[in-house]
Amino acid sequence: MRLEEFARAVLAEDIGRGDLFERVGEHKKAAAKIVAKSDGVLAGVPYAQAIAKELGLTISWQKSDGEEFAPKELIAHVYGDSIALLQAERSLLNTILHASSIATKAREFVRLSEGKIKVLDTRKTRPLLRVFEKYAARVGGVINHRMGLDDCLMIKDTHLATIEDLHEFIKKSRANIPFTAKIEVECESFEAAKLAMEAGADIIMCDNMDVEAVKEVVALRDSEFTHVLLEASGNITPQTIKDYIDLGIDAISSGAIVHQAVWPDISMKIEI
């Protein structure tokens, strides 16, 4: 969804058939400040900017996407018509809060990875918000996993249940998917990972494997399939990530970056 479409949809959801306050409130020149009341990483600036533009408001940002904020720090000044400012308030805050929560969680994962492996997000995003949420994760420092079903052929356990011969399926896939598209296979055991590597997978996802099994997969890859990338996934949290960063895998992926992100505390105060 383009920024302008996002902004219009967000405002339409909140204003509905018309702001009742606008029927009686006076139009005045006004200003507001957006202030942090907790720690976090800012994200959502382009989206908030688009919302403000729709209502003729001007925002002077004191923080940029990716910058950290602390309690009482000023994030932005907003200027314009008082009615428009009030109409934009919740949409602006919700957008910044949601994006910043994901960026903050992403930054936590990246710091815990100590730069030893790549941290990836997943497709566990809210309907119609994938681009927005993956953008926020990227602001926090993680690398996006695939955006959808069209940029990587990922063969999950549910797909494998329908495939009789993985070797033949991957061979056929090479002739039918784009030259630049990779093939990733989700594996829950060393045996499954070995089969997938032999069948020609580009990426192996070690899904819910224990540390010892992942070590076996790494040893096989390093000795016989050095071109294959290894990703670990499944219940990887800030509490467990350290178990994986020294195993020799290339990346970890976690849906928690999005679905366990908690909104920081940010507020807007009107100044007439």
C-alpha positions as CSV (number, residue, x, y, z in Angstrom):
1,M,0.0,0.0,0.0
2,R,1.4,3.4,-1.0
3,L,2.0,6.0,1.7
4,E,-0.8,8.2,0.5
5,E,-3.3,5.3,0.4
6,F,-2.2,4.2,3.9
7,A,-2.8,7.8,5.2
8,R,-6.2,8.1,3.6
9,A,-7.3,4.7,4.9
10,V,-6.1,5.4,8.4
11,L,-7.9,8.8,8.6
12,A,-11.1,7.4,7.0
13,E,-11.2,4.7,9.6
14,D,-11.0,7.2,12.5
15,I,-12.9,10.2,11.1
16,G,-15.6,8.0,9.6
17,R,-18.7,10.1,8.4
18,G,-17.3,13.2,10.0
19,D,-15.6,14.5,13.1
20,L,-18.4,15.6,15.5
21,F,-16.0,18.0,17.2
22,E,-15.6,19.9,13.9
23,R,-19.3,20.8,14.0
24,V,-18.8,23.1,17.0
25,G,-15.1,23.6,17.5
26,E,-13.3,26.7,16.2
27,H,-10.6,26.7,13.6
28,K,-7.4,28.2,15.1
29,K,-3.7,28.2,14.4
30,A,-2.2,25.6,16.7
31,A,0.9,23.6,17.5
32,A,1.5,20.3,19.3
33,K,4.5,18.4,20.5
34,I,5.0,14.7,20.4
35,V,6.9,13.6,23.5
36,A,8.3,10.2,24.6
37,K,7.3,8.9,28.0
38,S,9.4,5.7,27.8
39,D,12.4,4.3,26.0
40,G,12.3,3.0,22.4
41,V,13.4,3.2,18.8
42,L,11.5,5.6,16.6
43,A,9.9,4.3,13.4
44,G,7.0,5.4,11.2
45,V,8.2,8.9,10.1
46,P,7.2,8.6,6.4
47,Y,3.8,7.2,7.3
48,A,3.1,9.9,9.9
49,Q,4.3,12.5,7.4
50,A,1.8,11.2,4.9
51,I,-1.0,11.5,7.4
52,A,-0.1,15.0,8.3
53,K,0.1,16.0,4.7
54,E,-3.4,14.8,4.1
55,L,-4.7,17.3,6.7
56,G,-2.4,20.1,5.7
57,L,-0.3,19.8,8.8
58,T,3.5,20.4,9.1
59,I,5.8,18.2,11.2
60,S,9.2,19.3,12.4
61,W,10.9,16.1,13.4
62,Q,13.4,16.2,16.3
63,K,14.2,12.5,15.9
64,S,14.7,10.4,12.8
65,D,13.7,6.8,12.0
66,G,16.1,4.5,13.8
67,E,17.1,6.9,16.5
68,E,16.5,5.9,20.1
69,F,14.4,8.0,22.5
70,A,14.1,8.3,26.2
71,P,11.4,9.6,28.6
72,K,10.7,13.3,28.2
73,E,12.6,13.6,25.0
74,L,10.9,15.6,22.2
75,I,10.1,13.6,19.1
76,A,8.4,16.2,16.9
77,H,6.5,19.5,16.7
78,V,3.3,19.6,14.7
79,Y,1.8,22.8,13.3
80,G,-1.4,23.7,11.5
81,D,-5.2,24.1,12.0
82,S,-6.4,23.1,15.4
83,I,-9.3,21.0,14.1
84,A,-6.9,19.1,11.7
85,L,-4.4,18.6,14.5
86,L,-7.1,17.0,16.7
87,Q,-8.3,14.8,13.9
88,A,-4.8,13.6,13.2
89,E,-3.7,13.0,16.8
90,R,-4.7,9.4,17.3
91,S,-3.8,8.3,13.7
92,L,-0.3,9.9,14.1
93,L,0.3,8.4,17.5
94,N,-1.0,4.9,16.6
95,T,1.2,4.8,13.5
96,I,4.3,5.9,15.3
97,L,3.6,3.7,18.3
98,H,3.0,0.5,16.3
99,A,6.1,1.1,14.1
100,S,8.3,2.0,17.0
101,S,7.3,-1.0,19.0
102,I,8.5,-3.3,16.2
103,A,11.7,-1.3,15.6
104,T,12.4,-1.4,19.4
105,K,11.9,-5.2,19.5
106,A,14.0,-5.6,16.3
107,R,16.9,-3.6,17.8
108,E,16.8,-5.8,20.9
109,F,17.3,-8.9,18.7
110,V,20.0,-7.3,16.7
111,R,22.0,-6.3,19.8
112,L,21.7,-9.7,21.3
113,S,23.0,-11.3,18.0
114,E,26.3,-9.4,18.7
115,G,26.8,-9.0,14.9
116,K,27.6,-12.7,14.6
117,I,24.5,-13.8,12.5
118,K,21.8,-12.1,10.5
119,V,18.5,-11.5,12.2
120,L,15.4,-11.9,10.0
121,D,11.7,-11.2,10.4
122,T,8.9,-13.5,9.1
123,R,5.6,-13.4,7.3
124,K,3.7,-13.4,10.7
125,T,2.4,-9.9,10.1
126,R,-1.1,-8.4,10.5
127,P,-3.3,-8.5,7.4
128,L,-2.7,-5.6,5.1
129,L,0.2,-4.3,7.3
130,R,3.0,-6.5,6.0
131,V,4.9,-3.7,4.2
132,F,4.5,-1.3,7.1
133,E,5.5,-3.9,9.7
134,K,8.5,-5.2,7.7
135,Y,9.6,-1.6,7.1
136,A,9.5,-1.0,10.9
137,A,11.5,-4.2,11.5
138,R,14.1,-3.0,9.0
139,V,14.3,0.4,10.8
140,G,15.2,-1.5,13.9
141,G,18.1,-3.2,12.1
142,V,16.8,-6.6,11.0
143,I,16.9,-8.0,7.5
144,N,13.6,-8.8,5.9
145,H,12.8,-12.4,5.1
146,R,10.6,-12.9,2.0
147,M,7.8,-10.4,1.5
148,G,5.4,-13.0,0.2
149,L,5.0,-16.2,-1.8
150,D,6.3,-14.6,-4.9
151,D,10.0,-13.8,-4.1
152,C,11.3,-17.1,-2.7
153,L,10.1,-20.7,-3.1
154,M,9.8,-21.8,0.5
155,I,8.8,-25.5,1.0
156,K,7.4,-25.8,4.4
157,D,6.2,-29.0,6.2
158,T,2.7,-28.4,4.8
159,H,4.1,-28.3,1.3
160,L,6.3,-31.4,1.9
161,A,3.1,-33.3,2.8
162,T,2.0,-32.9,-0.8
163,I,5.4,-33.7,-2.5
164,E,6.3,-37.3,-3.3
165,D,9.9,-36.8,-4.6
166,L,11.7,-33.7,-3.3
167,H,14.6,-34.2,-5.8
168,E,12.2,-34.2,-8.8
169,F,10.2,-31.3,-7.4
170,I,13.2,-29.0,-6.9
171,K,14.5,-30.0,-10.4
172,K,11.1,-29.0,-11.8
173,S,11.0,-25.8,-9.8
174,R,14.3,-24.6,-11.2
175,A,12.7,-24.6,-14.7
176,N,9.6,-22.8,-13.5
177,I,10.6,-20.1,-11.1
178,P,12.7,-16.9,-11.8
179,F,16.4,-17.5,-12.3
180,T,17.1,-15.2,-9.3
181,A,14.7,-16.9,-6.9
182,K,16.0,-19.1,-4.2
183,I,14.5,-22.4,-2.9
184,E,14.3,-22.8,0.9
185,V,13.2,-26.0,2.6
186,E,11.9,-26.2,6.2
187,C,13.5,-29.2,8.0
188,E,12.7,-30.5,11.5
189,S,15.6,-33.0,11.7
190,F,19.1,-33.7,10.6
191,E,17.9,-36.4,8.2
192,A,15.4,-34.0,6.6
193,A,18.1,-31.3,6.2
194,K,20.5,-33.8,4.6
195,L,17.8,-34.9,2.1
196,A,17.0,-31.2,1.2
197,M,20.6,-30.4,0.6
198,E,21.1,-33.4,-1.6
199,A,17.9,-32.4,-3.5
200,G,19.4,-29.0,-4.3
201,A,18.0,-26.5,-1.8
202,D,19.6,-23.1,-1.6
203,I,18.6,-22.5,2.0
204,I,17.8,-24.9,4.9
205,M,15.5,-23.7,7.7
206,C,16.3,-25.6,10.8
207,D,12.9,-25.4,12.3
208,N,12.5,-26.1,16.0
209,M,15.7,-28.2,16.0
210,D,17.6,-28.5,19.3
211,V,21.1,-27.1,19.4
212,E,22.8,-30.5,18.9
213,A,20.8,-31.2,15.8
214,V,21.7,-27.8,14.3
215,K,25.4,-28.5,15.0
216,E,25.1,-31.7,12.9
217,V,23.4,-29.8,10.1
218,V,26.2,-27.1,10.2
219,A,28.9,-29.8,10.1
220,L,27.3,-31.4,7.0
221,R,26.9,-28.1,5.2
222,D,30.5,-27.1,5.9
223,S,31.9,-30.4,4.7
224,E,29.7,-31.2,1.6
225,F,27.3,-28.3,0.7
226,T,29.2,-25.1,1.4
227,H,27.0,-23.0,-0.9
228,V,23.9,-23.7,1.2
229,L,22.7,-21.0,3.7
230,L,21.4,-22.1,7.1
231,E,18.6,-20.4,9.0
232,A,17.3,-21.4,12.4
233,S,13.7,-20.6,13.4
234,G,11.1,-21.7,15.8
235,N,10.6,-20.1,19.3
236,I,13.7,-18.0,19.1
237,T,13.3,-15.2,21.6
238,P,15.6,-12.7,23.3
239,Q,16.0,-15.3,26.0
240,T,17.1,-18.1,23.6
241,I,18.9,-16.3,20.8
242,K,22.3,-16.7,22.5
243,D,22.1,-20.4,22.1
244,Y,22.3,-20.0,18.3
245,I,24.7,-17.2,17.5
246,D,27.9,-19.3,17.8
247,L,26.7,-22.5,16.0
248,G,27.9,-21.5,12.5
249,I,24.5,-20.8,11.0
250,D,23.9,-17.8,8.8
251,A,20.7,-16.4,10.2
252,I,17.9,-16.7,12.7
253,S,14.3,-15.7,12.0
254,S,11.7,-14.8,14.6
255,G,8.0,-13.8,14.4
256,A,8.4,-12.3,17.9
257,I,10.0,-9.3,16.3
258,V,6.5,-8.3,15.2
259,H,3.9,-10.2,17.2
260,Q,5.6,-9.7,20.6
261,A,6.4,-6.1,20.1
262,V,5.0,-3.9,22.9
263,W,4.0,-0.3,22.3
264,P,6.2,2.3,24.0
265,D,4.6,5.3,25.6
266,I,4.4,8.4,23.4
267,S,1.9,11.3,23.8
268,M,0.8,14.5,22.0
269,K,0.1,17.8,23.7
270,I,-1.7,20.6,22.0
271,E,-0.3,24.2,22.4
272,I,-2.6,26.9,21.2
